[in-house]
Amino acid sequence: MSNYLRGVLHDVLCNIVDLQIQVNNAIAEITPSLIQDCSSSDDEEVIRRPMFDRTYTGHRYVIDVLAGHPGRAYQCFRLPPDAFISLRDLLVSRGHLRDTKNMLAAE
């Protein structure tokens, strides 16, 4: 290996070591605050709530979701409430969707 390559390799290795020292110092500065944040969140009690807390199903459920928060309707149907109703009405009007004995078209 030539002296030039040895010099370049030495400079690169020195730069890597310097960067590693800077990273270690940054981690050492941040660590106490992270530990404190984590320990303080352990003191708080997590309140668990049931996700499916409605006592009804079917048509009443769909009406309730559509009449509630728009984000909840979008989460359930992947459509905004007005788009869901328009799609249902369009499918019913074209005969692609109809009420049955046990289920309404809106369900």
C-alpha positions as CSV (number, residue, x, y, z in Angstrom):
1,M,0.0,0.0,0.0
2,S,1.4,3.4,-0.9
3,N,2.0,6.1,1.6
4,Y,-0.7,8.3,0.0
5,L,-3.4,5.6,0.5
6,R,-2.2,5.0,4.1
7,G,-2.6,8.7,4.7
8,V,-6.1,8.9,3.2
9,L,-7.2,5.8,5.1
10,H,-5.8,7.2,8.3
11,D,-7.8,10.5,7.7
12,V,-11.0,8.6,7.0
13,L,-10.6,6.5,10.1
14,C,-9.9,9.5,12.2
15,N,-13.1,11.2,10.8
16,I,-15.2,8.1,11.6
17,V,-13.8,8.0,15.2
18,D,-14.6,11.7,15.6
19,L,-18.1,11.2,14.4
20,Q,-18.6,8.3,16.7
21,I,-17.5,10.4,19.7
22,Q,-20.0,13.2,18.7
23,V,-22.8,10.6,18.5
24,N,-21.9,9.2,21.9
25,N,-21.8,12.6,23.4
26,A,-25.2,13.5,21.9
27,I,-26.7,10.3,23.2
28,A,-25.3,10.9,26.7
29,E,-26.9,14.4,26.7
30,I,-30.3,13.1,25.6
31,T,-30.5,9.9,27.7
32,P,-31.3,11.5,31.2
33,S,-34.3,13.4,29.8
34,L,-35.6,10.3,28.0
35,I,-35.3,8.2,31.1
36,Q,-37.2,10.9,33.1
37,D,-39.9,11.1,30.5
38,C,-40.4,7.3,30.5
39,S,-40.5,7.1,34.3
40,S,-43.0,9.9,34.6
41,S,-45.4,8.2,32.1
42,D,-45.3,5.0,34.2
43,D,-47.0,6.9,37.0
44,E,-50.1,7.7,34.9
45,E,-52.8,5.1,34.8
46,V,-54.0,3.9,31.4
47,I,-57.8,3.9,31.2
48,R,-59.0,1.1,28.8
49,R,-62.2,1.6,27.0
50,P,-64.1,-1.0,25.0
51,M,-63.9,-0.4,21.3
52,F,-67.2,-2.0,20.4
53,D,-69.5,-0.6,23.1
54,R,-72.8,-0.4,21.2
55,T,-75.4,-2.8,22.3
56,Y,-77.2,-2.9,18.9
57,T,-76.2,-4.3,15.5
58,G,-77.4,-4.1,11.9
59,H,-79.5,-1.2,10.6
60,R,-79.5,0.7,13.9
61,Y,-75.7,0.5,14.1
62,V,-75.2,1.8,10.6
63,I,-77.6,4.7,11.2
64,D,-75.8,5.5,14.4
65,V,-72.3,5.5,12.8
66,L,-73.5,7.6,9.8
67,A,-75.1,10.1,12.2
68,G,-72.1,10.3,14.5
69,H,-68.6,11.7,13.9
70,P,-67.6,11.7,10.2
71,G,-64.2,10.3,11.1
72,R,-65.8,7.2,12.7
73,A,-68.0,6.7,9.6
74,Y,-65.0,6.9,7.4
75,Q,-63.1,4.5,9.6
76,C,-65.9,1.9,9.4
77,F,-66.9,2.3,5.7
78,R,-63.9,4.0,4.1
79,L,-66.3,6.6,2.7
80,P,-67.6,9.9,4.2
81,P,-71.2,9.5,5.4
82,D,-72.8,11.4,2.5
83,A,-70.8,9.4,0.0
84,F,-71.9,6.1,1.6
85,I,-75.6,7.2,1.5
86,S,-75.3,8.4,-2.1
87,L,-73.6,5.1,-3.1
88,R,-76.3,3.1,-1.4
89,D,-79.1,5.1,-3.1
90,L,-77.4,4.7,-6.5
91,L,-77.1,1.0,-6.1
92,V,-80.7,0.6,-4.9
93,S,-82.0,2.8,-7.8
94,R,-80.1,0.7,-10.4
95,G,-81.3,-2.6,-8.9
96,H,-77.9,-3.8,-7.8
97,L,-78.8,-3.7,-4.2
98,R,-82.1,-4.5,-2.5
99,D,-83.7,-5.2,0.8
100,T,-84.0,-8.9,1.8
101,K,-86.1,-10.6,4.4
102,N,-83.4,-10.3,7.0
103,M,-81.4,-7.3,6.0
104,L,-82.0,-3.8,4.7
105,A,-80.0,-2.3,1.8
106,A,-78.4,0.2,4.2
107,E,-76.8,-2.6,6.2
